[in-house]
Every structure is written in C-alpha cells, then in structure tokens.
C-alpha cells in the first residue's frame, strides 16, 4: 500500500513538473517582449511565491549542504526539480520563440500589444484579491508602484558598449526588473541601450556574451529574490499592493497605439521604441492613415482577460482540491 502511494505521488510530481515547464515557456515568451514581465506570468499561473522561496534558499550555504547532507537532500531543499523544469522552459522559449515574437511584433504590433495589455490588466485581479488588509499603507504602496512604473516608462534611452562588465551588470539589472510583475527586463535593456546586442547574441549564439549576461542575471536573481521573498512573508499586503500598482502603471508602457514624438505620421509601434506617445485609436488612424484594428485589438485583449481569469479559476480549484485531500 505504501509502495503504491509513493508511486502515485511520484507520478503526480512528474506531471506537475510538465505544467511548471509550460509555465516557463510562457514566462520566456513574455520576457522576450520589451514591456512585458515574466514575473506577471509567474504570478497569474500561481507559482510566484514558490519561485521566490525556492530561489531564496540558494546561497553559499548550499555548497556546504552538498558536502554535509549530500546532493539529493540539497536538491530537495532548494526545490531543484521545480527550478529545473521552470528555467528549462524559460530558456527553451527564449531561444526558440525569440524570432517568432519579433516577427509578430513587426507585423502585428497592435494585436500583440493589445493581448499583453489585457493580460496585465486582468492579472491585477488575482493579485489584488490576495491583499488581506487594504489599509493606508497598502494604498500608499499601490500609489508608489504606479509612480515607479510610470517613471520607468518615461526613461529615455542611452547607448552603452557591450563589454563583459556592461553585460554582467545589465543582466543583473534586467533580472531584478524581470522578476517584478509589471516591470519588463527587456524594456530596461532597451532603455540602457543594450537590448539589440543581447537579442543579437541570442540569435547568433554568441557564447561569450551570453555567459557574462547569464552570470549577472544569476547573481541578481539570487539576491533580489531573497529580498522579495522576505517582503512577501513579512509584509504580504503591502508588497502585493505595491505589485498591483506596478502592474497598473505598466499599462502605459504596453498601450497598443503609439506615435513617435517629433515625427508626426511616423509609426514606430512595431516595438517599444523610446520617445513614443500614447494616442487614441481614432487619432492613430487620422495621423498615420492606417487602420487602428480596434475590433481585433479588443478581441485580443478580451481573450487575454479570459485566459487569465480561467487560469486563476483553475489554480483556485487545484489548490482547493489539494487542501481537501490533505484534510482527508
């Protein structure tokens, strides 16, 4: 009987990690888009807290644990199977979907941005529902999050040379932004002027550049995830309220209809380029002479909203089922 239960548990865990890998694929696809955060995907698919907690368990003590307790025990301690499945999905997605995402942004920018606009807007709902107490501190955190996201959206680009040091620190900065729902690591890379070099390194498989960038991303991820995990456990309502604010403020970044400042009629919405102004669909059509694709954009945004709410409903049912089984 015990053997049967163990086999059943292992089967469930294996099937769960397939789902975690699929979430990683979605996170990687989102991270490729300047303006969309993989952290948003992690949150709406119900793995954000587990991701932070797992990463926060990794540090210098992990090496000590390997020698003291063995590889298997240390692997379980850091939730290694979960992290392996998730980041395998992220990497596969980045290397396989980068060209597809670039193609979609180049040819169907308004529909792509509309989908992500709906995705981010709808993800506010499940996060806000997790705020237990809406006190003054929570509202202040929400406003601070909105202000931060808007300030990020107003950043103007610089241009830096891709050296090992700039790639390392760019990776660290981007991953800190990437793990926050609503703040895009890709957008930060675009603003500091190194996004094209990073995407080129991915496309051309420039191993040296990718190693330096990944090293910075790894260091930043381990440090920042530890801080976020501590905040989520110590000040959950305030932290979640702040994340809600960041998501709401980031809607300015992914608004589908944009025109370049100082160049009336010049359409540059194929990617999140700097010096763009958000305009209404009708104004977009009048200035550019191009269709606004409003119906298609609305359908894409609505589809994203339905997707997020469906994922939240499925996650809620799954959590309830697991709780019921444990209770029995």
C-alpha positions in Angstrom: 0.0 0.0 0.0 2.8 2.4 1.0 4.6 1.5 -2.3 1.5 2.3 -4.3 1.1 5.6 -2.6 4.7 6.5 -3.2 4.4 5.6 -6.9 1.2 7.6 -7.2 3.0 10.6 -5.6 5.9 10.4 -7.9 3.5 10.3 -10.9 1.7 13.4 -9.7 5.0 15.2 -9.2 6.3 14.3 -12.6 3.0 15.5 -14.2 3.2 18.7 -12.2 6.7 19.5 -13.5 5.4 19.3 -17.0 3.0 22.0 -16.1 5.8 24.0 -14.5 7.8 23.7 -17.7 4.9 25.0 -19.7 4.7 28.0 -17.3 8.4 28.5 -18.0 7.7 28.6 -21.7 5.1 31.3 -21.2 7.5 33.3 -19.0 10.2 33.1 -21.5 7.9 34.2 -24.3 6.8 37.2 -22.2 10.4 38.1 -21.2 11.4 38.4 -24.9 8.8 41.3 -25.4 10.1 44.7 -24.2 7.3 45.9 -21.8 6.0 42.5 -20.5 7.4 40.8 -17.4 7.8 37.1 -16.9 7.0 37.7 -13.3 3.5 38.6 -14.3 3.1 35.2 -15.9 4.5 33.5 -12.8 2.0 35.3 -10.6 -1.1 34.6 -12.7 -0.2 30.9 -13.1 0.2 30.5 -9.3 4.0 29.8 -8.9 5.4 33.3 -8.0 5.7 32.6 -4.3 7.2 29.2 -4.8 9.7 30.6 -7.2 10.8 33.3 -4.8 11.0 30.9 -1.9 13.0 28.3 -3.9 15.5 30.9 -5.2 15.9 32.4 -1.7 17.1 29.0 -0.4 20.1 29.1 -2.8 23.3 30.7 -1.5 26.9 29.9 -0.2 25.3 27.5 2.4 24.1 25.4 -0.5 27.6 24.2 -1.2 28.1 23.4 2.5 24.8 21.4 2.4 26.0 19.4 -0.6 29.0 18.1 1.4 27.2 17.7 4.6 23.8 16.3 3.5 24.5 15.0 0.0 23.4 16.1 -3.4 19.9 14.5 -3.2 19.0 16.2 0.1 20.3 19.6 -1.1 18.4 19.2 -4.3 15.1 18.7 -2.4 16.0 21.5 0.0 16.2 24.1 -2.8 13.2 22.6 -4.7 15.6 21.8 -7.5 13.2 19.9 -9.7 10.8 22.8 -9.8 13.6 25.3 -10.7 15.0 23.0 -13.3 11.6 22.5 -15.0 10.8 26.2 -14.9 14.0 27.6 -16.2 14.3 24.9 -18.8 11.0 26.1 -20.1 12.2 29.7 -20.0 15.4 29.0 -21.9 13.8 26.9 -24.5 11.2 29.6 -25.0 13.8 32.4 -25.3 15.9 30.5 -27.8 13.0 29.1 -29.9 10.4 31.9 -29.7 12.6 35.0 -30.0 12.3 35.1 -33.7 8.6 34.4 -33.7 7.9 37.1 -31.1 10.0 39.5 -33.2 8.0 38.6 -36.3 4.7 39.1 -34.6 5.8 42.5 -33.2 7.0 43.5 -36.6 3.9 42.5 -38.5 1.0 42.6 -36.0 2.2 45.1 -33.3 -1.2 46.4 -32.3 -2.7 43.0 -31.8 0.3 41.7 -29.8 0.3 44.8 -27.5 -3.5 44.5 -27.1 -3.1 40.9 -25.9 -0.5 41.8 -23.4 -2.5 44.9 -22.3 -5.4 42.6 -21.5 -3.1 40.1 -19.8 -1.6 42.7 -17.5 -4.9 44.4 -16.7 -6.6 41.1 -15.8 -3.6 39.9 -13.7 -4.4 42.8 -11.3 -7.5 40.9 -10.2 -5.9 37.8 -8.7 -3.1 39.8 -7.1 -5.5 42.3 -5.5 -7.6 39.5 -4.2 -4.6 38.2 -2.2 -4.3 41.5 -0.3 -5.7 40.7 3.1 -5.9 44.2 4.5 -6.4 47.3 2.4 -5.0 49.8 5.0 -3.4 53.2 4.4 0.0 51.5 4.0 -1.4 49.3 1.3 -2.9 52.2 -0.6 0.4 54.1 -0.3 2.3 51.1 -1.6 -0.1 50.9 -4.6 0.4 54.5 -5.5 4.2 54.1 -5.1 4.0 51.1 -7.5 2.1 53.1 -10.1 4.5 56.0 -9.9 7.6 53.7 -10.2 6.1 52.1 -13.4 5.3 55.4 -14.9 8.8 56.8 -14.1 10.3 53.7 -15.8 8.1 54.3 -18.9 9.4 57.9 -19.1 13.0 56.8 -19.2 14.9 57.9 -22.2 17.5 55.6 -23.8 21.2 55.7 -23.6 23.7 53.7 -25.5 26.4 51.6 -24.0 29.0 49.3 -25.5 28.6 45.6 -24.9 31.6 44.6 -22.8 31.8 41.8 -20.3 31.2 44.2 -17.4 28.3 46.0 -19.0 26.7 42.7 -20.0 27.1 41.4 -16.4 25.5 44.4 -14.8 22.9 44.6 -17.5 21.9 41.0 -16.8 21.7 41.7 -13.0 19.6 44.9 -13.6 17.3 43.2 -16.1 16.6 40.1 -14.0 15.7 42.3 -11.0 13.1 44.1 -13.2 12.0 40.8 -14.8 11.1 39.1 -11.5 8.8 42.0 -10.6 5.3 41.6 -12.2 4.7 44.6 -14.5 8.4 45.7 -14.9 10.0 44.3 -18.0 13.6 43.3 -18.0 13.6 43.7 -21.8 12.3 47.2 -21.5 15.1 48.1 -19.1 17.7 46.7 -21.5 16.1 48.7 -24.3 16.4 51.9 -22.2 20.1 51.4 -21.3 20.8 50.7 -25.0 22.0 47.1 -24.8 18.8 45.3 -25.9 19.8 44.9 -29.6 23.2 43.4 -28.6 21.6 40.9 -26.2 19.0 39.8 -28.8 21.7 39.5 -31.4 23.8 37.4 -29.0 20.8 35.1 -28.6 20.1 34.8 -32.3 23.8 34.3 -33.2 24.6 32.1 -30.2 27.5 34.3 -29.1 28.5 32.2 -26.2 30.9 34.6 -24.5 28.4 37.5 -24.4 25.6 35.1 -23.2 27.8 33.7 -20.4 28.6 37.2 -19.0 24.9 38.2 -19.3 23.7 35.0 -17.7 26.3 35.3 -14.8 24.9 38.8 -14.0 21.4 37.6 -14.3 22.1 34.7 -12.0 23.7 36.9 -9.3 20.9 39.4 -9.5 18.2 36.8 -9.4 19.5 35.1 -6.2 20.0 38.4 -4.4 16.7 40.1 -5.4 14.6 37.0 -5.0 15.8 36.7 -1.4 14.7 40.3 -0.7 11.3 39.8 -2.4 10.6 36.5 -0.6 11.3 38.2 2.8 9.0 41.1 1.9 6.2 38.7 0.8 6.4 36.8 4.1 6.9 39.8 6.4 4.7 42.4 4.7 2.4 40.5 2.4 -0.4 43.0 2.0 1.9 46.0 1.4 4.1 44.1 -1.0 1.2 42.8 -3.0 -0.4 46.2 -3.1 2.9 47.6 -4.5 2.9 44.9 -7.2 -0.7 45.8 -8.1 0.4 49.4 -8.5 3.4 48.4 -10.7 1.1 46.4 -13.0 -1.4 49.3 -13.3 1.3 51.8 -14.0 2.9 49.5 -16.6 -0.2 49.6 -18.7 1.1 52.9 -20.0 4.1 51.0 -21.5 2.1 48.4 -23.4 -0.7 50.7 -24.7 -1.1 49.5 -28.3 -1.5 52.7 -30.2 1.7 54.9 -30.2 3.2 57.6 -32.4 6.7 58.9 -32.4 7.2 62.3 -30.9 8.5 65.0 -33.2 7.8 62.9 -36.3 4.1 63.2 -37.0 2.8 60.3 -39.0 5.8 58.1 -38.3 4.6 54.8 -37.0 7.0 53.0 -34.6 4.7 50.7 -32.7 6.4 47.6 -34.0 8.5 47.6 -30.9 8.6 49.5 -27.7 10.8 52.3 -29.0 11.7 55.4 -27.0 10.2 58.8 -27.5 6.7 57.5 -28.2 3.3 59.0 -27.2 0.2 57.0 -26.5 -2.8 58.1 -28.6 -6.4 57.0 -29.0 -7.2 54.6 -31.9 -9.1 57.2 -33.8 -6.2 59.7 -33.6 -3.8 56.9 -34.7 -5.8 56.3 -37.8 -6.1 60.1 -38.6 -2.4 60.8 -38.2 -1.0 57.6 -39.8 -3.7 56.9 -42.4 -3.5 53.3 -41.2 -6.3 51.2 -39.7 -6.4 51.0 -35.9 -7.6 47.4 -35.9 -9.7 48.3 -32.9 -12.0 45.3 -33.2 -9.1 42.8 -33.5 -7.3 44.6 -30.6 -10.4 44.5 -28.4 -10.8 40.8 -29.2 -7.1 40.1 -28.4 -7.3 42.0 -25.1 -10.6 40.2 -24.2 -9.0 36.8 -25.0 -6.1 37.6 -22.7 -8.5 38.6 -19.9 -10.5 35.4 -20.3 -7.2 33.4 -20.3 -6.0 35.0 -17.0 -9.3 34.6 -15.2 -9.6 31.0 -16.4 -6.1 30.2 -15.1 -6.9 31.8 -11.8 -10.1 29.7 -11.6 -8.2 26.5 -12.5 -5.5 27.4 -9.9 -8.1 28.0 -7.2 -9.8 24.7 -7.9 -6.5 22.9 -7.8 -5.5 24.5 -4.5 -8.9 23.7 -3.0 -8.6 20.0 -4.2 -5.1 19.6 -2.7 -6.3 21.2 0.6 -9.3 18.8 0.7 -7.1 15.8 0.0 -4.7 16.8 2.7 -7.6 17.3 5.1 -8.8 13.8 4.5 
